[in-house]
Amino acid sequence: MHQIDIERIERDINALAQFGFNEADRGIYRQGFSEADMAARQWLRDRFDELGMAHRMDGAGNVIGRYGPDDRPCIMIASHLDSVPAGGIFDGVLGVIAGLEVVRTLQQAGIEPDFPIEVVGTSEEEGRFGGMLGAQAMTGHLTREWLDSARDEHGHALKDAMLAVGLDPHDALHAYRRPEEIKAFLEIHVEQGPVLDMEKTTIGIVEGISGVFKWNCRLIGKADHAGTAPMHMRSDALMGMVDFAHEIQRIIDEEGTDKSRITIGHVACKPGFPHTVPGEVDFTIVGRDLDVDVMTALAEACERVLAAIARRHKLRFEYEQMSWLKPAHCDPELMQLIEAKTRALDYSYKIMPSGAGHDVQFFCGHTKAAMFFVPSVGGVSHAPDEWTHWSDIERGTQLLLECVMELVCEKVEA
Amino acid sequence: MHQIDIERIERDINALAQFGFNEADRGIYRQGFSEADMAARQWLRDRFDELGMAHRMDGAGNVIGRYGPDDRPCIMIASHLDSVPAGGIFDGVLGVIAGLEVVRTLQQAGIEPDFPIEVVGTSEEEGRFGGMLGAQAMTGHLTREWLDSARDEHGHALKDAMLAVGLDPHDALHAYRRPEEIKAFLEIHVEQGPVLDMEKTTIGIVEGISGVFKWNCRLIGKADHAGTAPMHMRSDALMGMVDFAHEIQRIIDEEGTDKSRITIGHVACKPGFPHTVPGEVDFTIVGRDLDVDVMTALAEACERVLAAIARRHKLRFEYEQMSWLKPAHCDPELMQLIEAKTRALDYSYKIMPSGAGHDVQFFCGHTKAAMFFVPSVGGVSHAPDEWTHWSDIERGTQLLLECVMELVCEKVEA
């Protein structure tokens, strides 16, 4: 059996961690199209050079290295090089470096793949400009209008950010890859959640990316003096929110699955004074499930419950659906391959949804695509203390190698 | 029977409404020691002049007009002339103008009181600097240290505000009135709550000012990605607050009275992002009751419930008691007098607590003091659309006259 080399992986991940590293909080600041992000992309191209791989940066900023024959569809191993502000060293990077290590291991073993391998460091996955630019570009989920209008939270235009690093924004539309160019898409990523770590499980085989809806909700009652208004004469908007929050678990129990999530992440009372009964409360609801019908049922239940609570508390209820992203399902054959290889390696595993978004979600439905996780210690991610044990990185990369070796070999019909 | 004149009252209230009136929102901006506030005080002194009353401004800015003999304890009729920002035209002003009208009516009837009447426009009742300066000064609830250190929410020092209008802050300590100088203290005020208006009742005889405690609370859990953290693996701080809020009515039912209030007026989630499980929630609790033992029981129940919820949700609970003000009880004999006069006038009434603070609370315990309310339409106050029907103003002032006429006359023992 061919073995990947964890020391090379560790060296590469640590090398990439220098790009955008901030001494003060020890976080990575490598936001899409920043100087650090572009330097990391050049670093990756230098590694492709070392391995003698053909490489290029496409119009969306994706860096693509190719190993193997020119005329056949590729096995694409991809994840992102950009980070959130104050991010960790593994998020995205793992999927790129694992791809590099797979090619390295095959080369050293003298294996010539029948199908080419493409290792891709995708661009702007973390949504600085509100999308997943690199993956969207490759799968045809971009429009000129969006490219022209997208801005980050500070008001900086995507097109200006791209022009500043020498990219023509409209060239992103040339990054499109036809489905028949890609035989399979694989992504390995840190879980960014607590499940594998808490359950002492090595591999999470992702069955799909949960769909997600986001609502901005408002309950409107009447602001009153907290001393003069008796409890039973109030129209306390916060108490409406509280009653709804109290029903969340019931809604999931009745309408959802163990993959359902409903979260209130933001609450603001108006006027927000300690001595005033809140006349208005603004809050967000983010709901998720892997099944679009379940998502719909959850959303309908939220609306029904909020409307009933508003009536009971003499409140007005308004909401605006800010987004509704359908679930994406991984390819069953690729999932079976991953599962078979995981069993062969005798790693513990579970089949699970991804509650977070990933590059892979745009490739699901476009081509055969799949993903697997390795554990995040304590579930921490998007923070400087994100961590995954090197032994789990090693196992995940070995699993990737086994899958890729199967995929790059021409099947000889019996 | 002598009758007060509602037309004179309406004229005076409208005249005072010009001081600090803001055309844009039609609110009154007459914060303590502002130019408008001081002009209103001068206006009141001019009215005292018209009635031939002795008058002065004490070291705290209270404007005091006196009618009757010099050598006997007074019947003090007081309320405040300052307003909150964007306040209404009746809050405080009613109690001063009603006192003026009582003196006017007695003068016109040729009644020479056996005991003097003092009509007082108190200073800084609305707490721009965090206290009720005028009433505290007259009743000995001031310290030099507080006078030197108090600041408003914009950081302006009380002492600078007083110096700017020609007052020496330390002179406020000379405003103290010995209890034996005051035979009785009476305040008429708009209710600033919905009870009288909803119950179609004319007079609210105040049995006391509810005590109040204010806590800044914090529940600390763990911020997680709202997609990757399953519901049962979260330490969602907001859900702890929600569980507590859900218990408020039960706590009042079990430990409180119909005069109890518990309010959460402010909530802030950290980080406060829609896609992040709140790792921390800061919120305020304001509790009130008229009985100090009930207040204590409510506070203890809040602490017990929050500690239990914190354990259940794997959260840490912290709180800081920002203030604890004991209830103040009105004088039973004065309450009986008001009740008897209300019955004689055949006005509907109820005996009720005041959930809001008023000048009277510092006179309770210092001397015999009592207060009564007239209805606020819709319970609205501290807002430009604060309103009380003129017919209720008329009845309230007539009631005040009846009470004062009883109090200023020497009782001849049989």
Interface residues (C-beta under 8 A of the other chain):
Chain A: E191 Q192 G193 P194 V195 M198 S210 V212 K214 D224 H225 A226 G227 T228 A229 P230 M231 M233 D236 L238 M239 V242 D243 A245 H246 Q249 I252 D258 S260 R261 I262 T263 I264 G265 H266 V267 A268 C269 G272 F273 P274 H275 T276 V277 P278 T284 V286 R288 S354 G355 A356 G357 G379 S381 H382
Chain B: E191 Q192 G193 P194 V195 M198 S210 V212 K214 D224 H225 A226 G227 T228 A229 P230 M231 M233 D236 L238 M239 V242 D243 A245 H246 Q249 I252 D258 S260 R261 I262 T263 I264 G265 H266 V267 A268 C269 G272 F273 P274 H275 T276 V277 P278 T284 V286 R288 S354 G355 A356 G357 G379 S381 H382
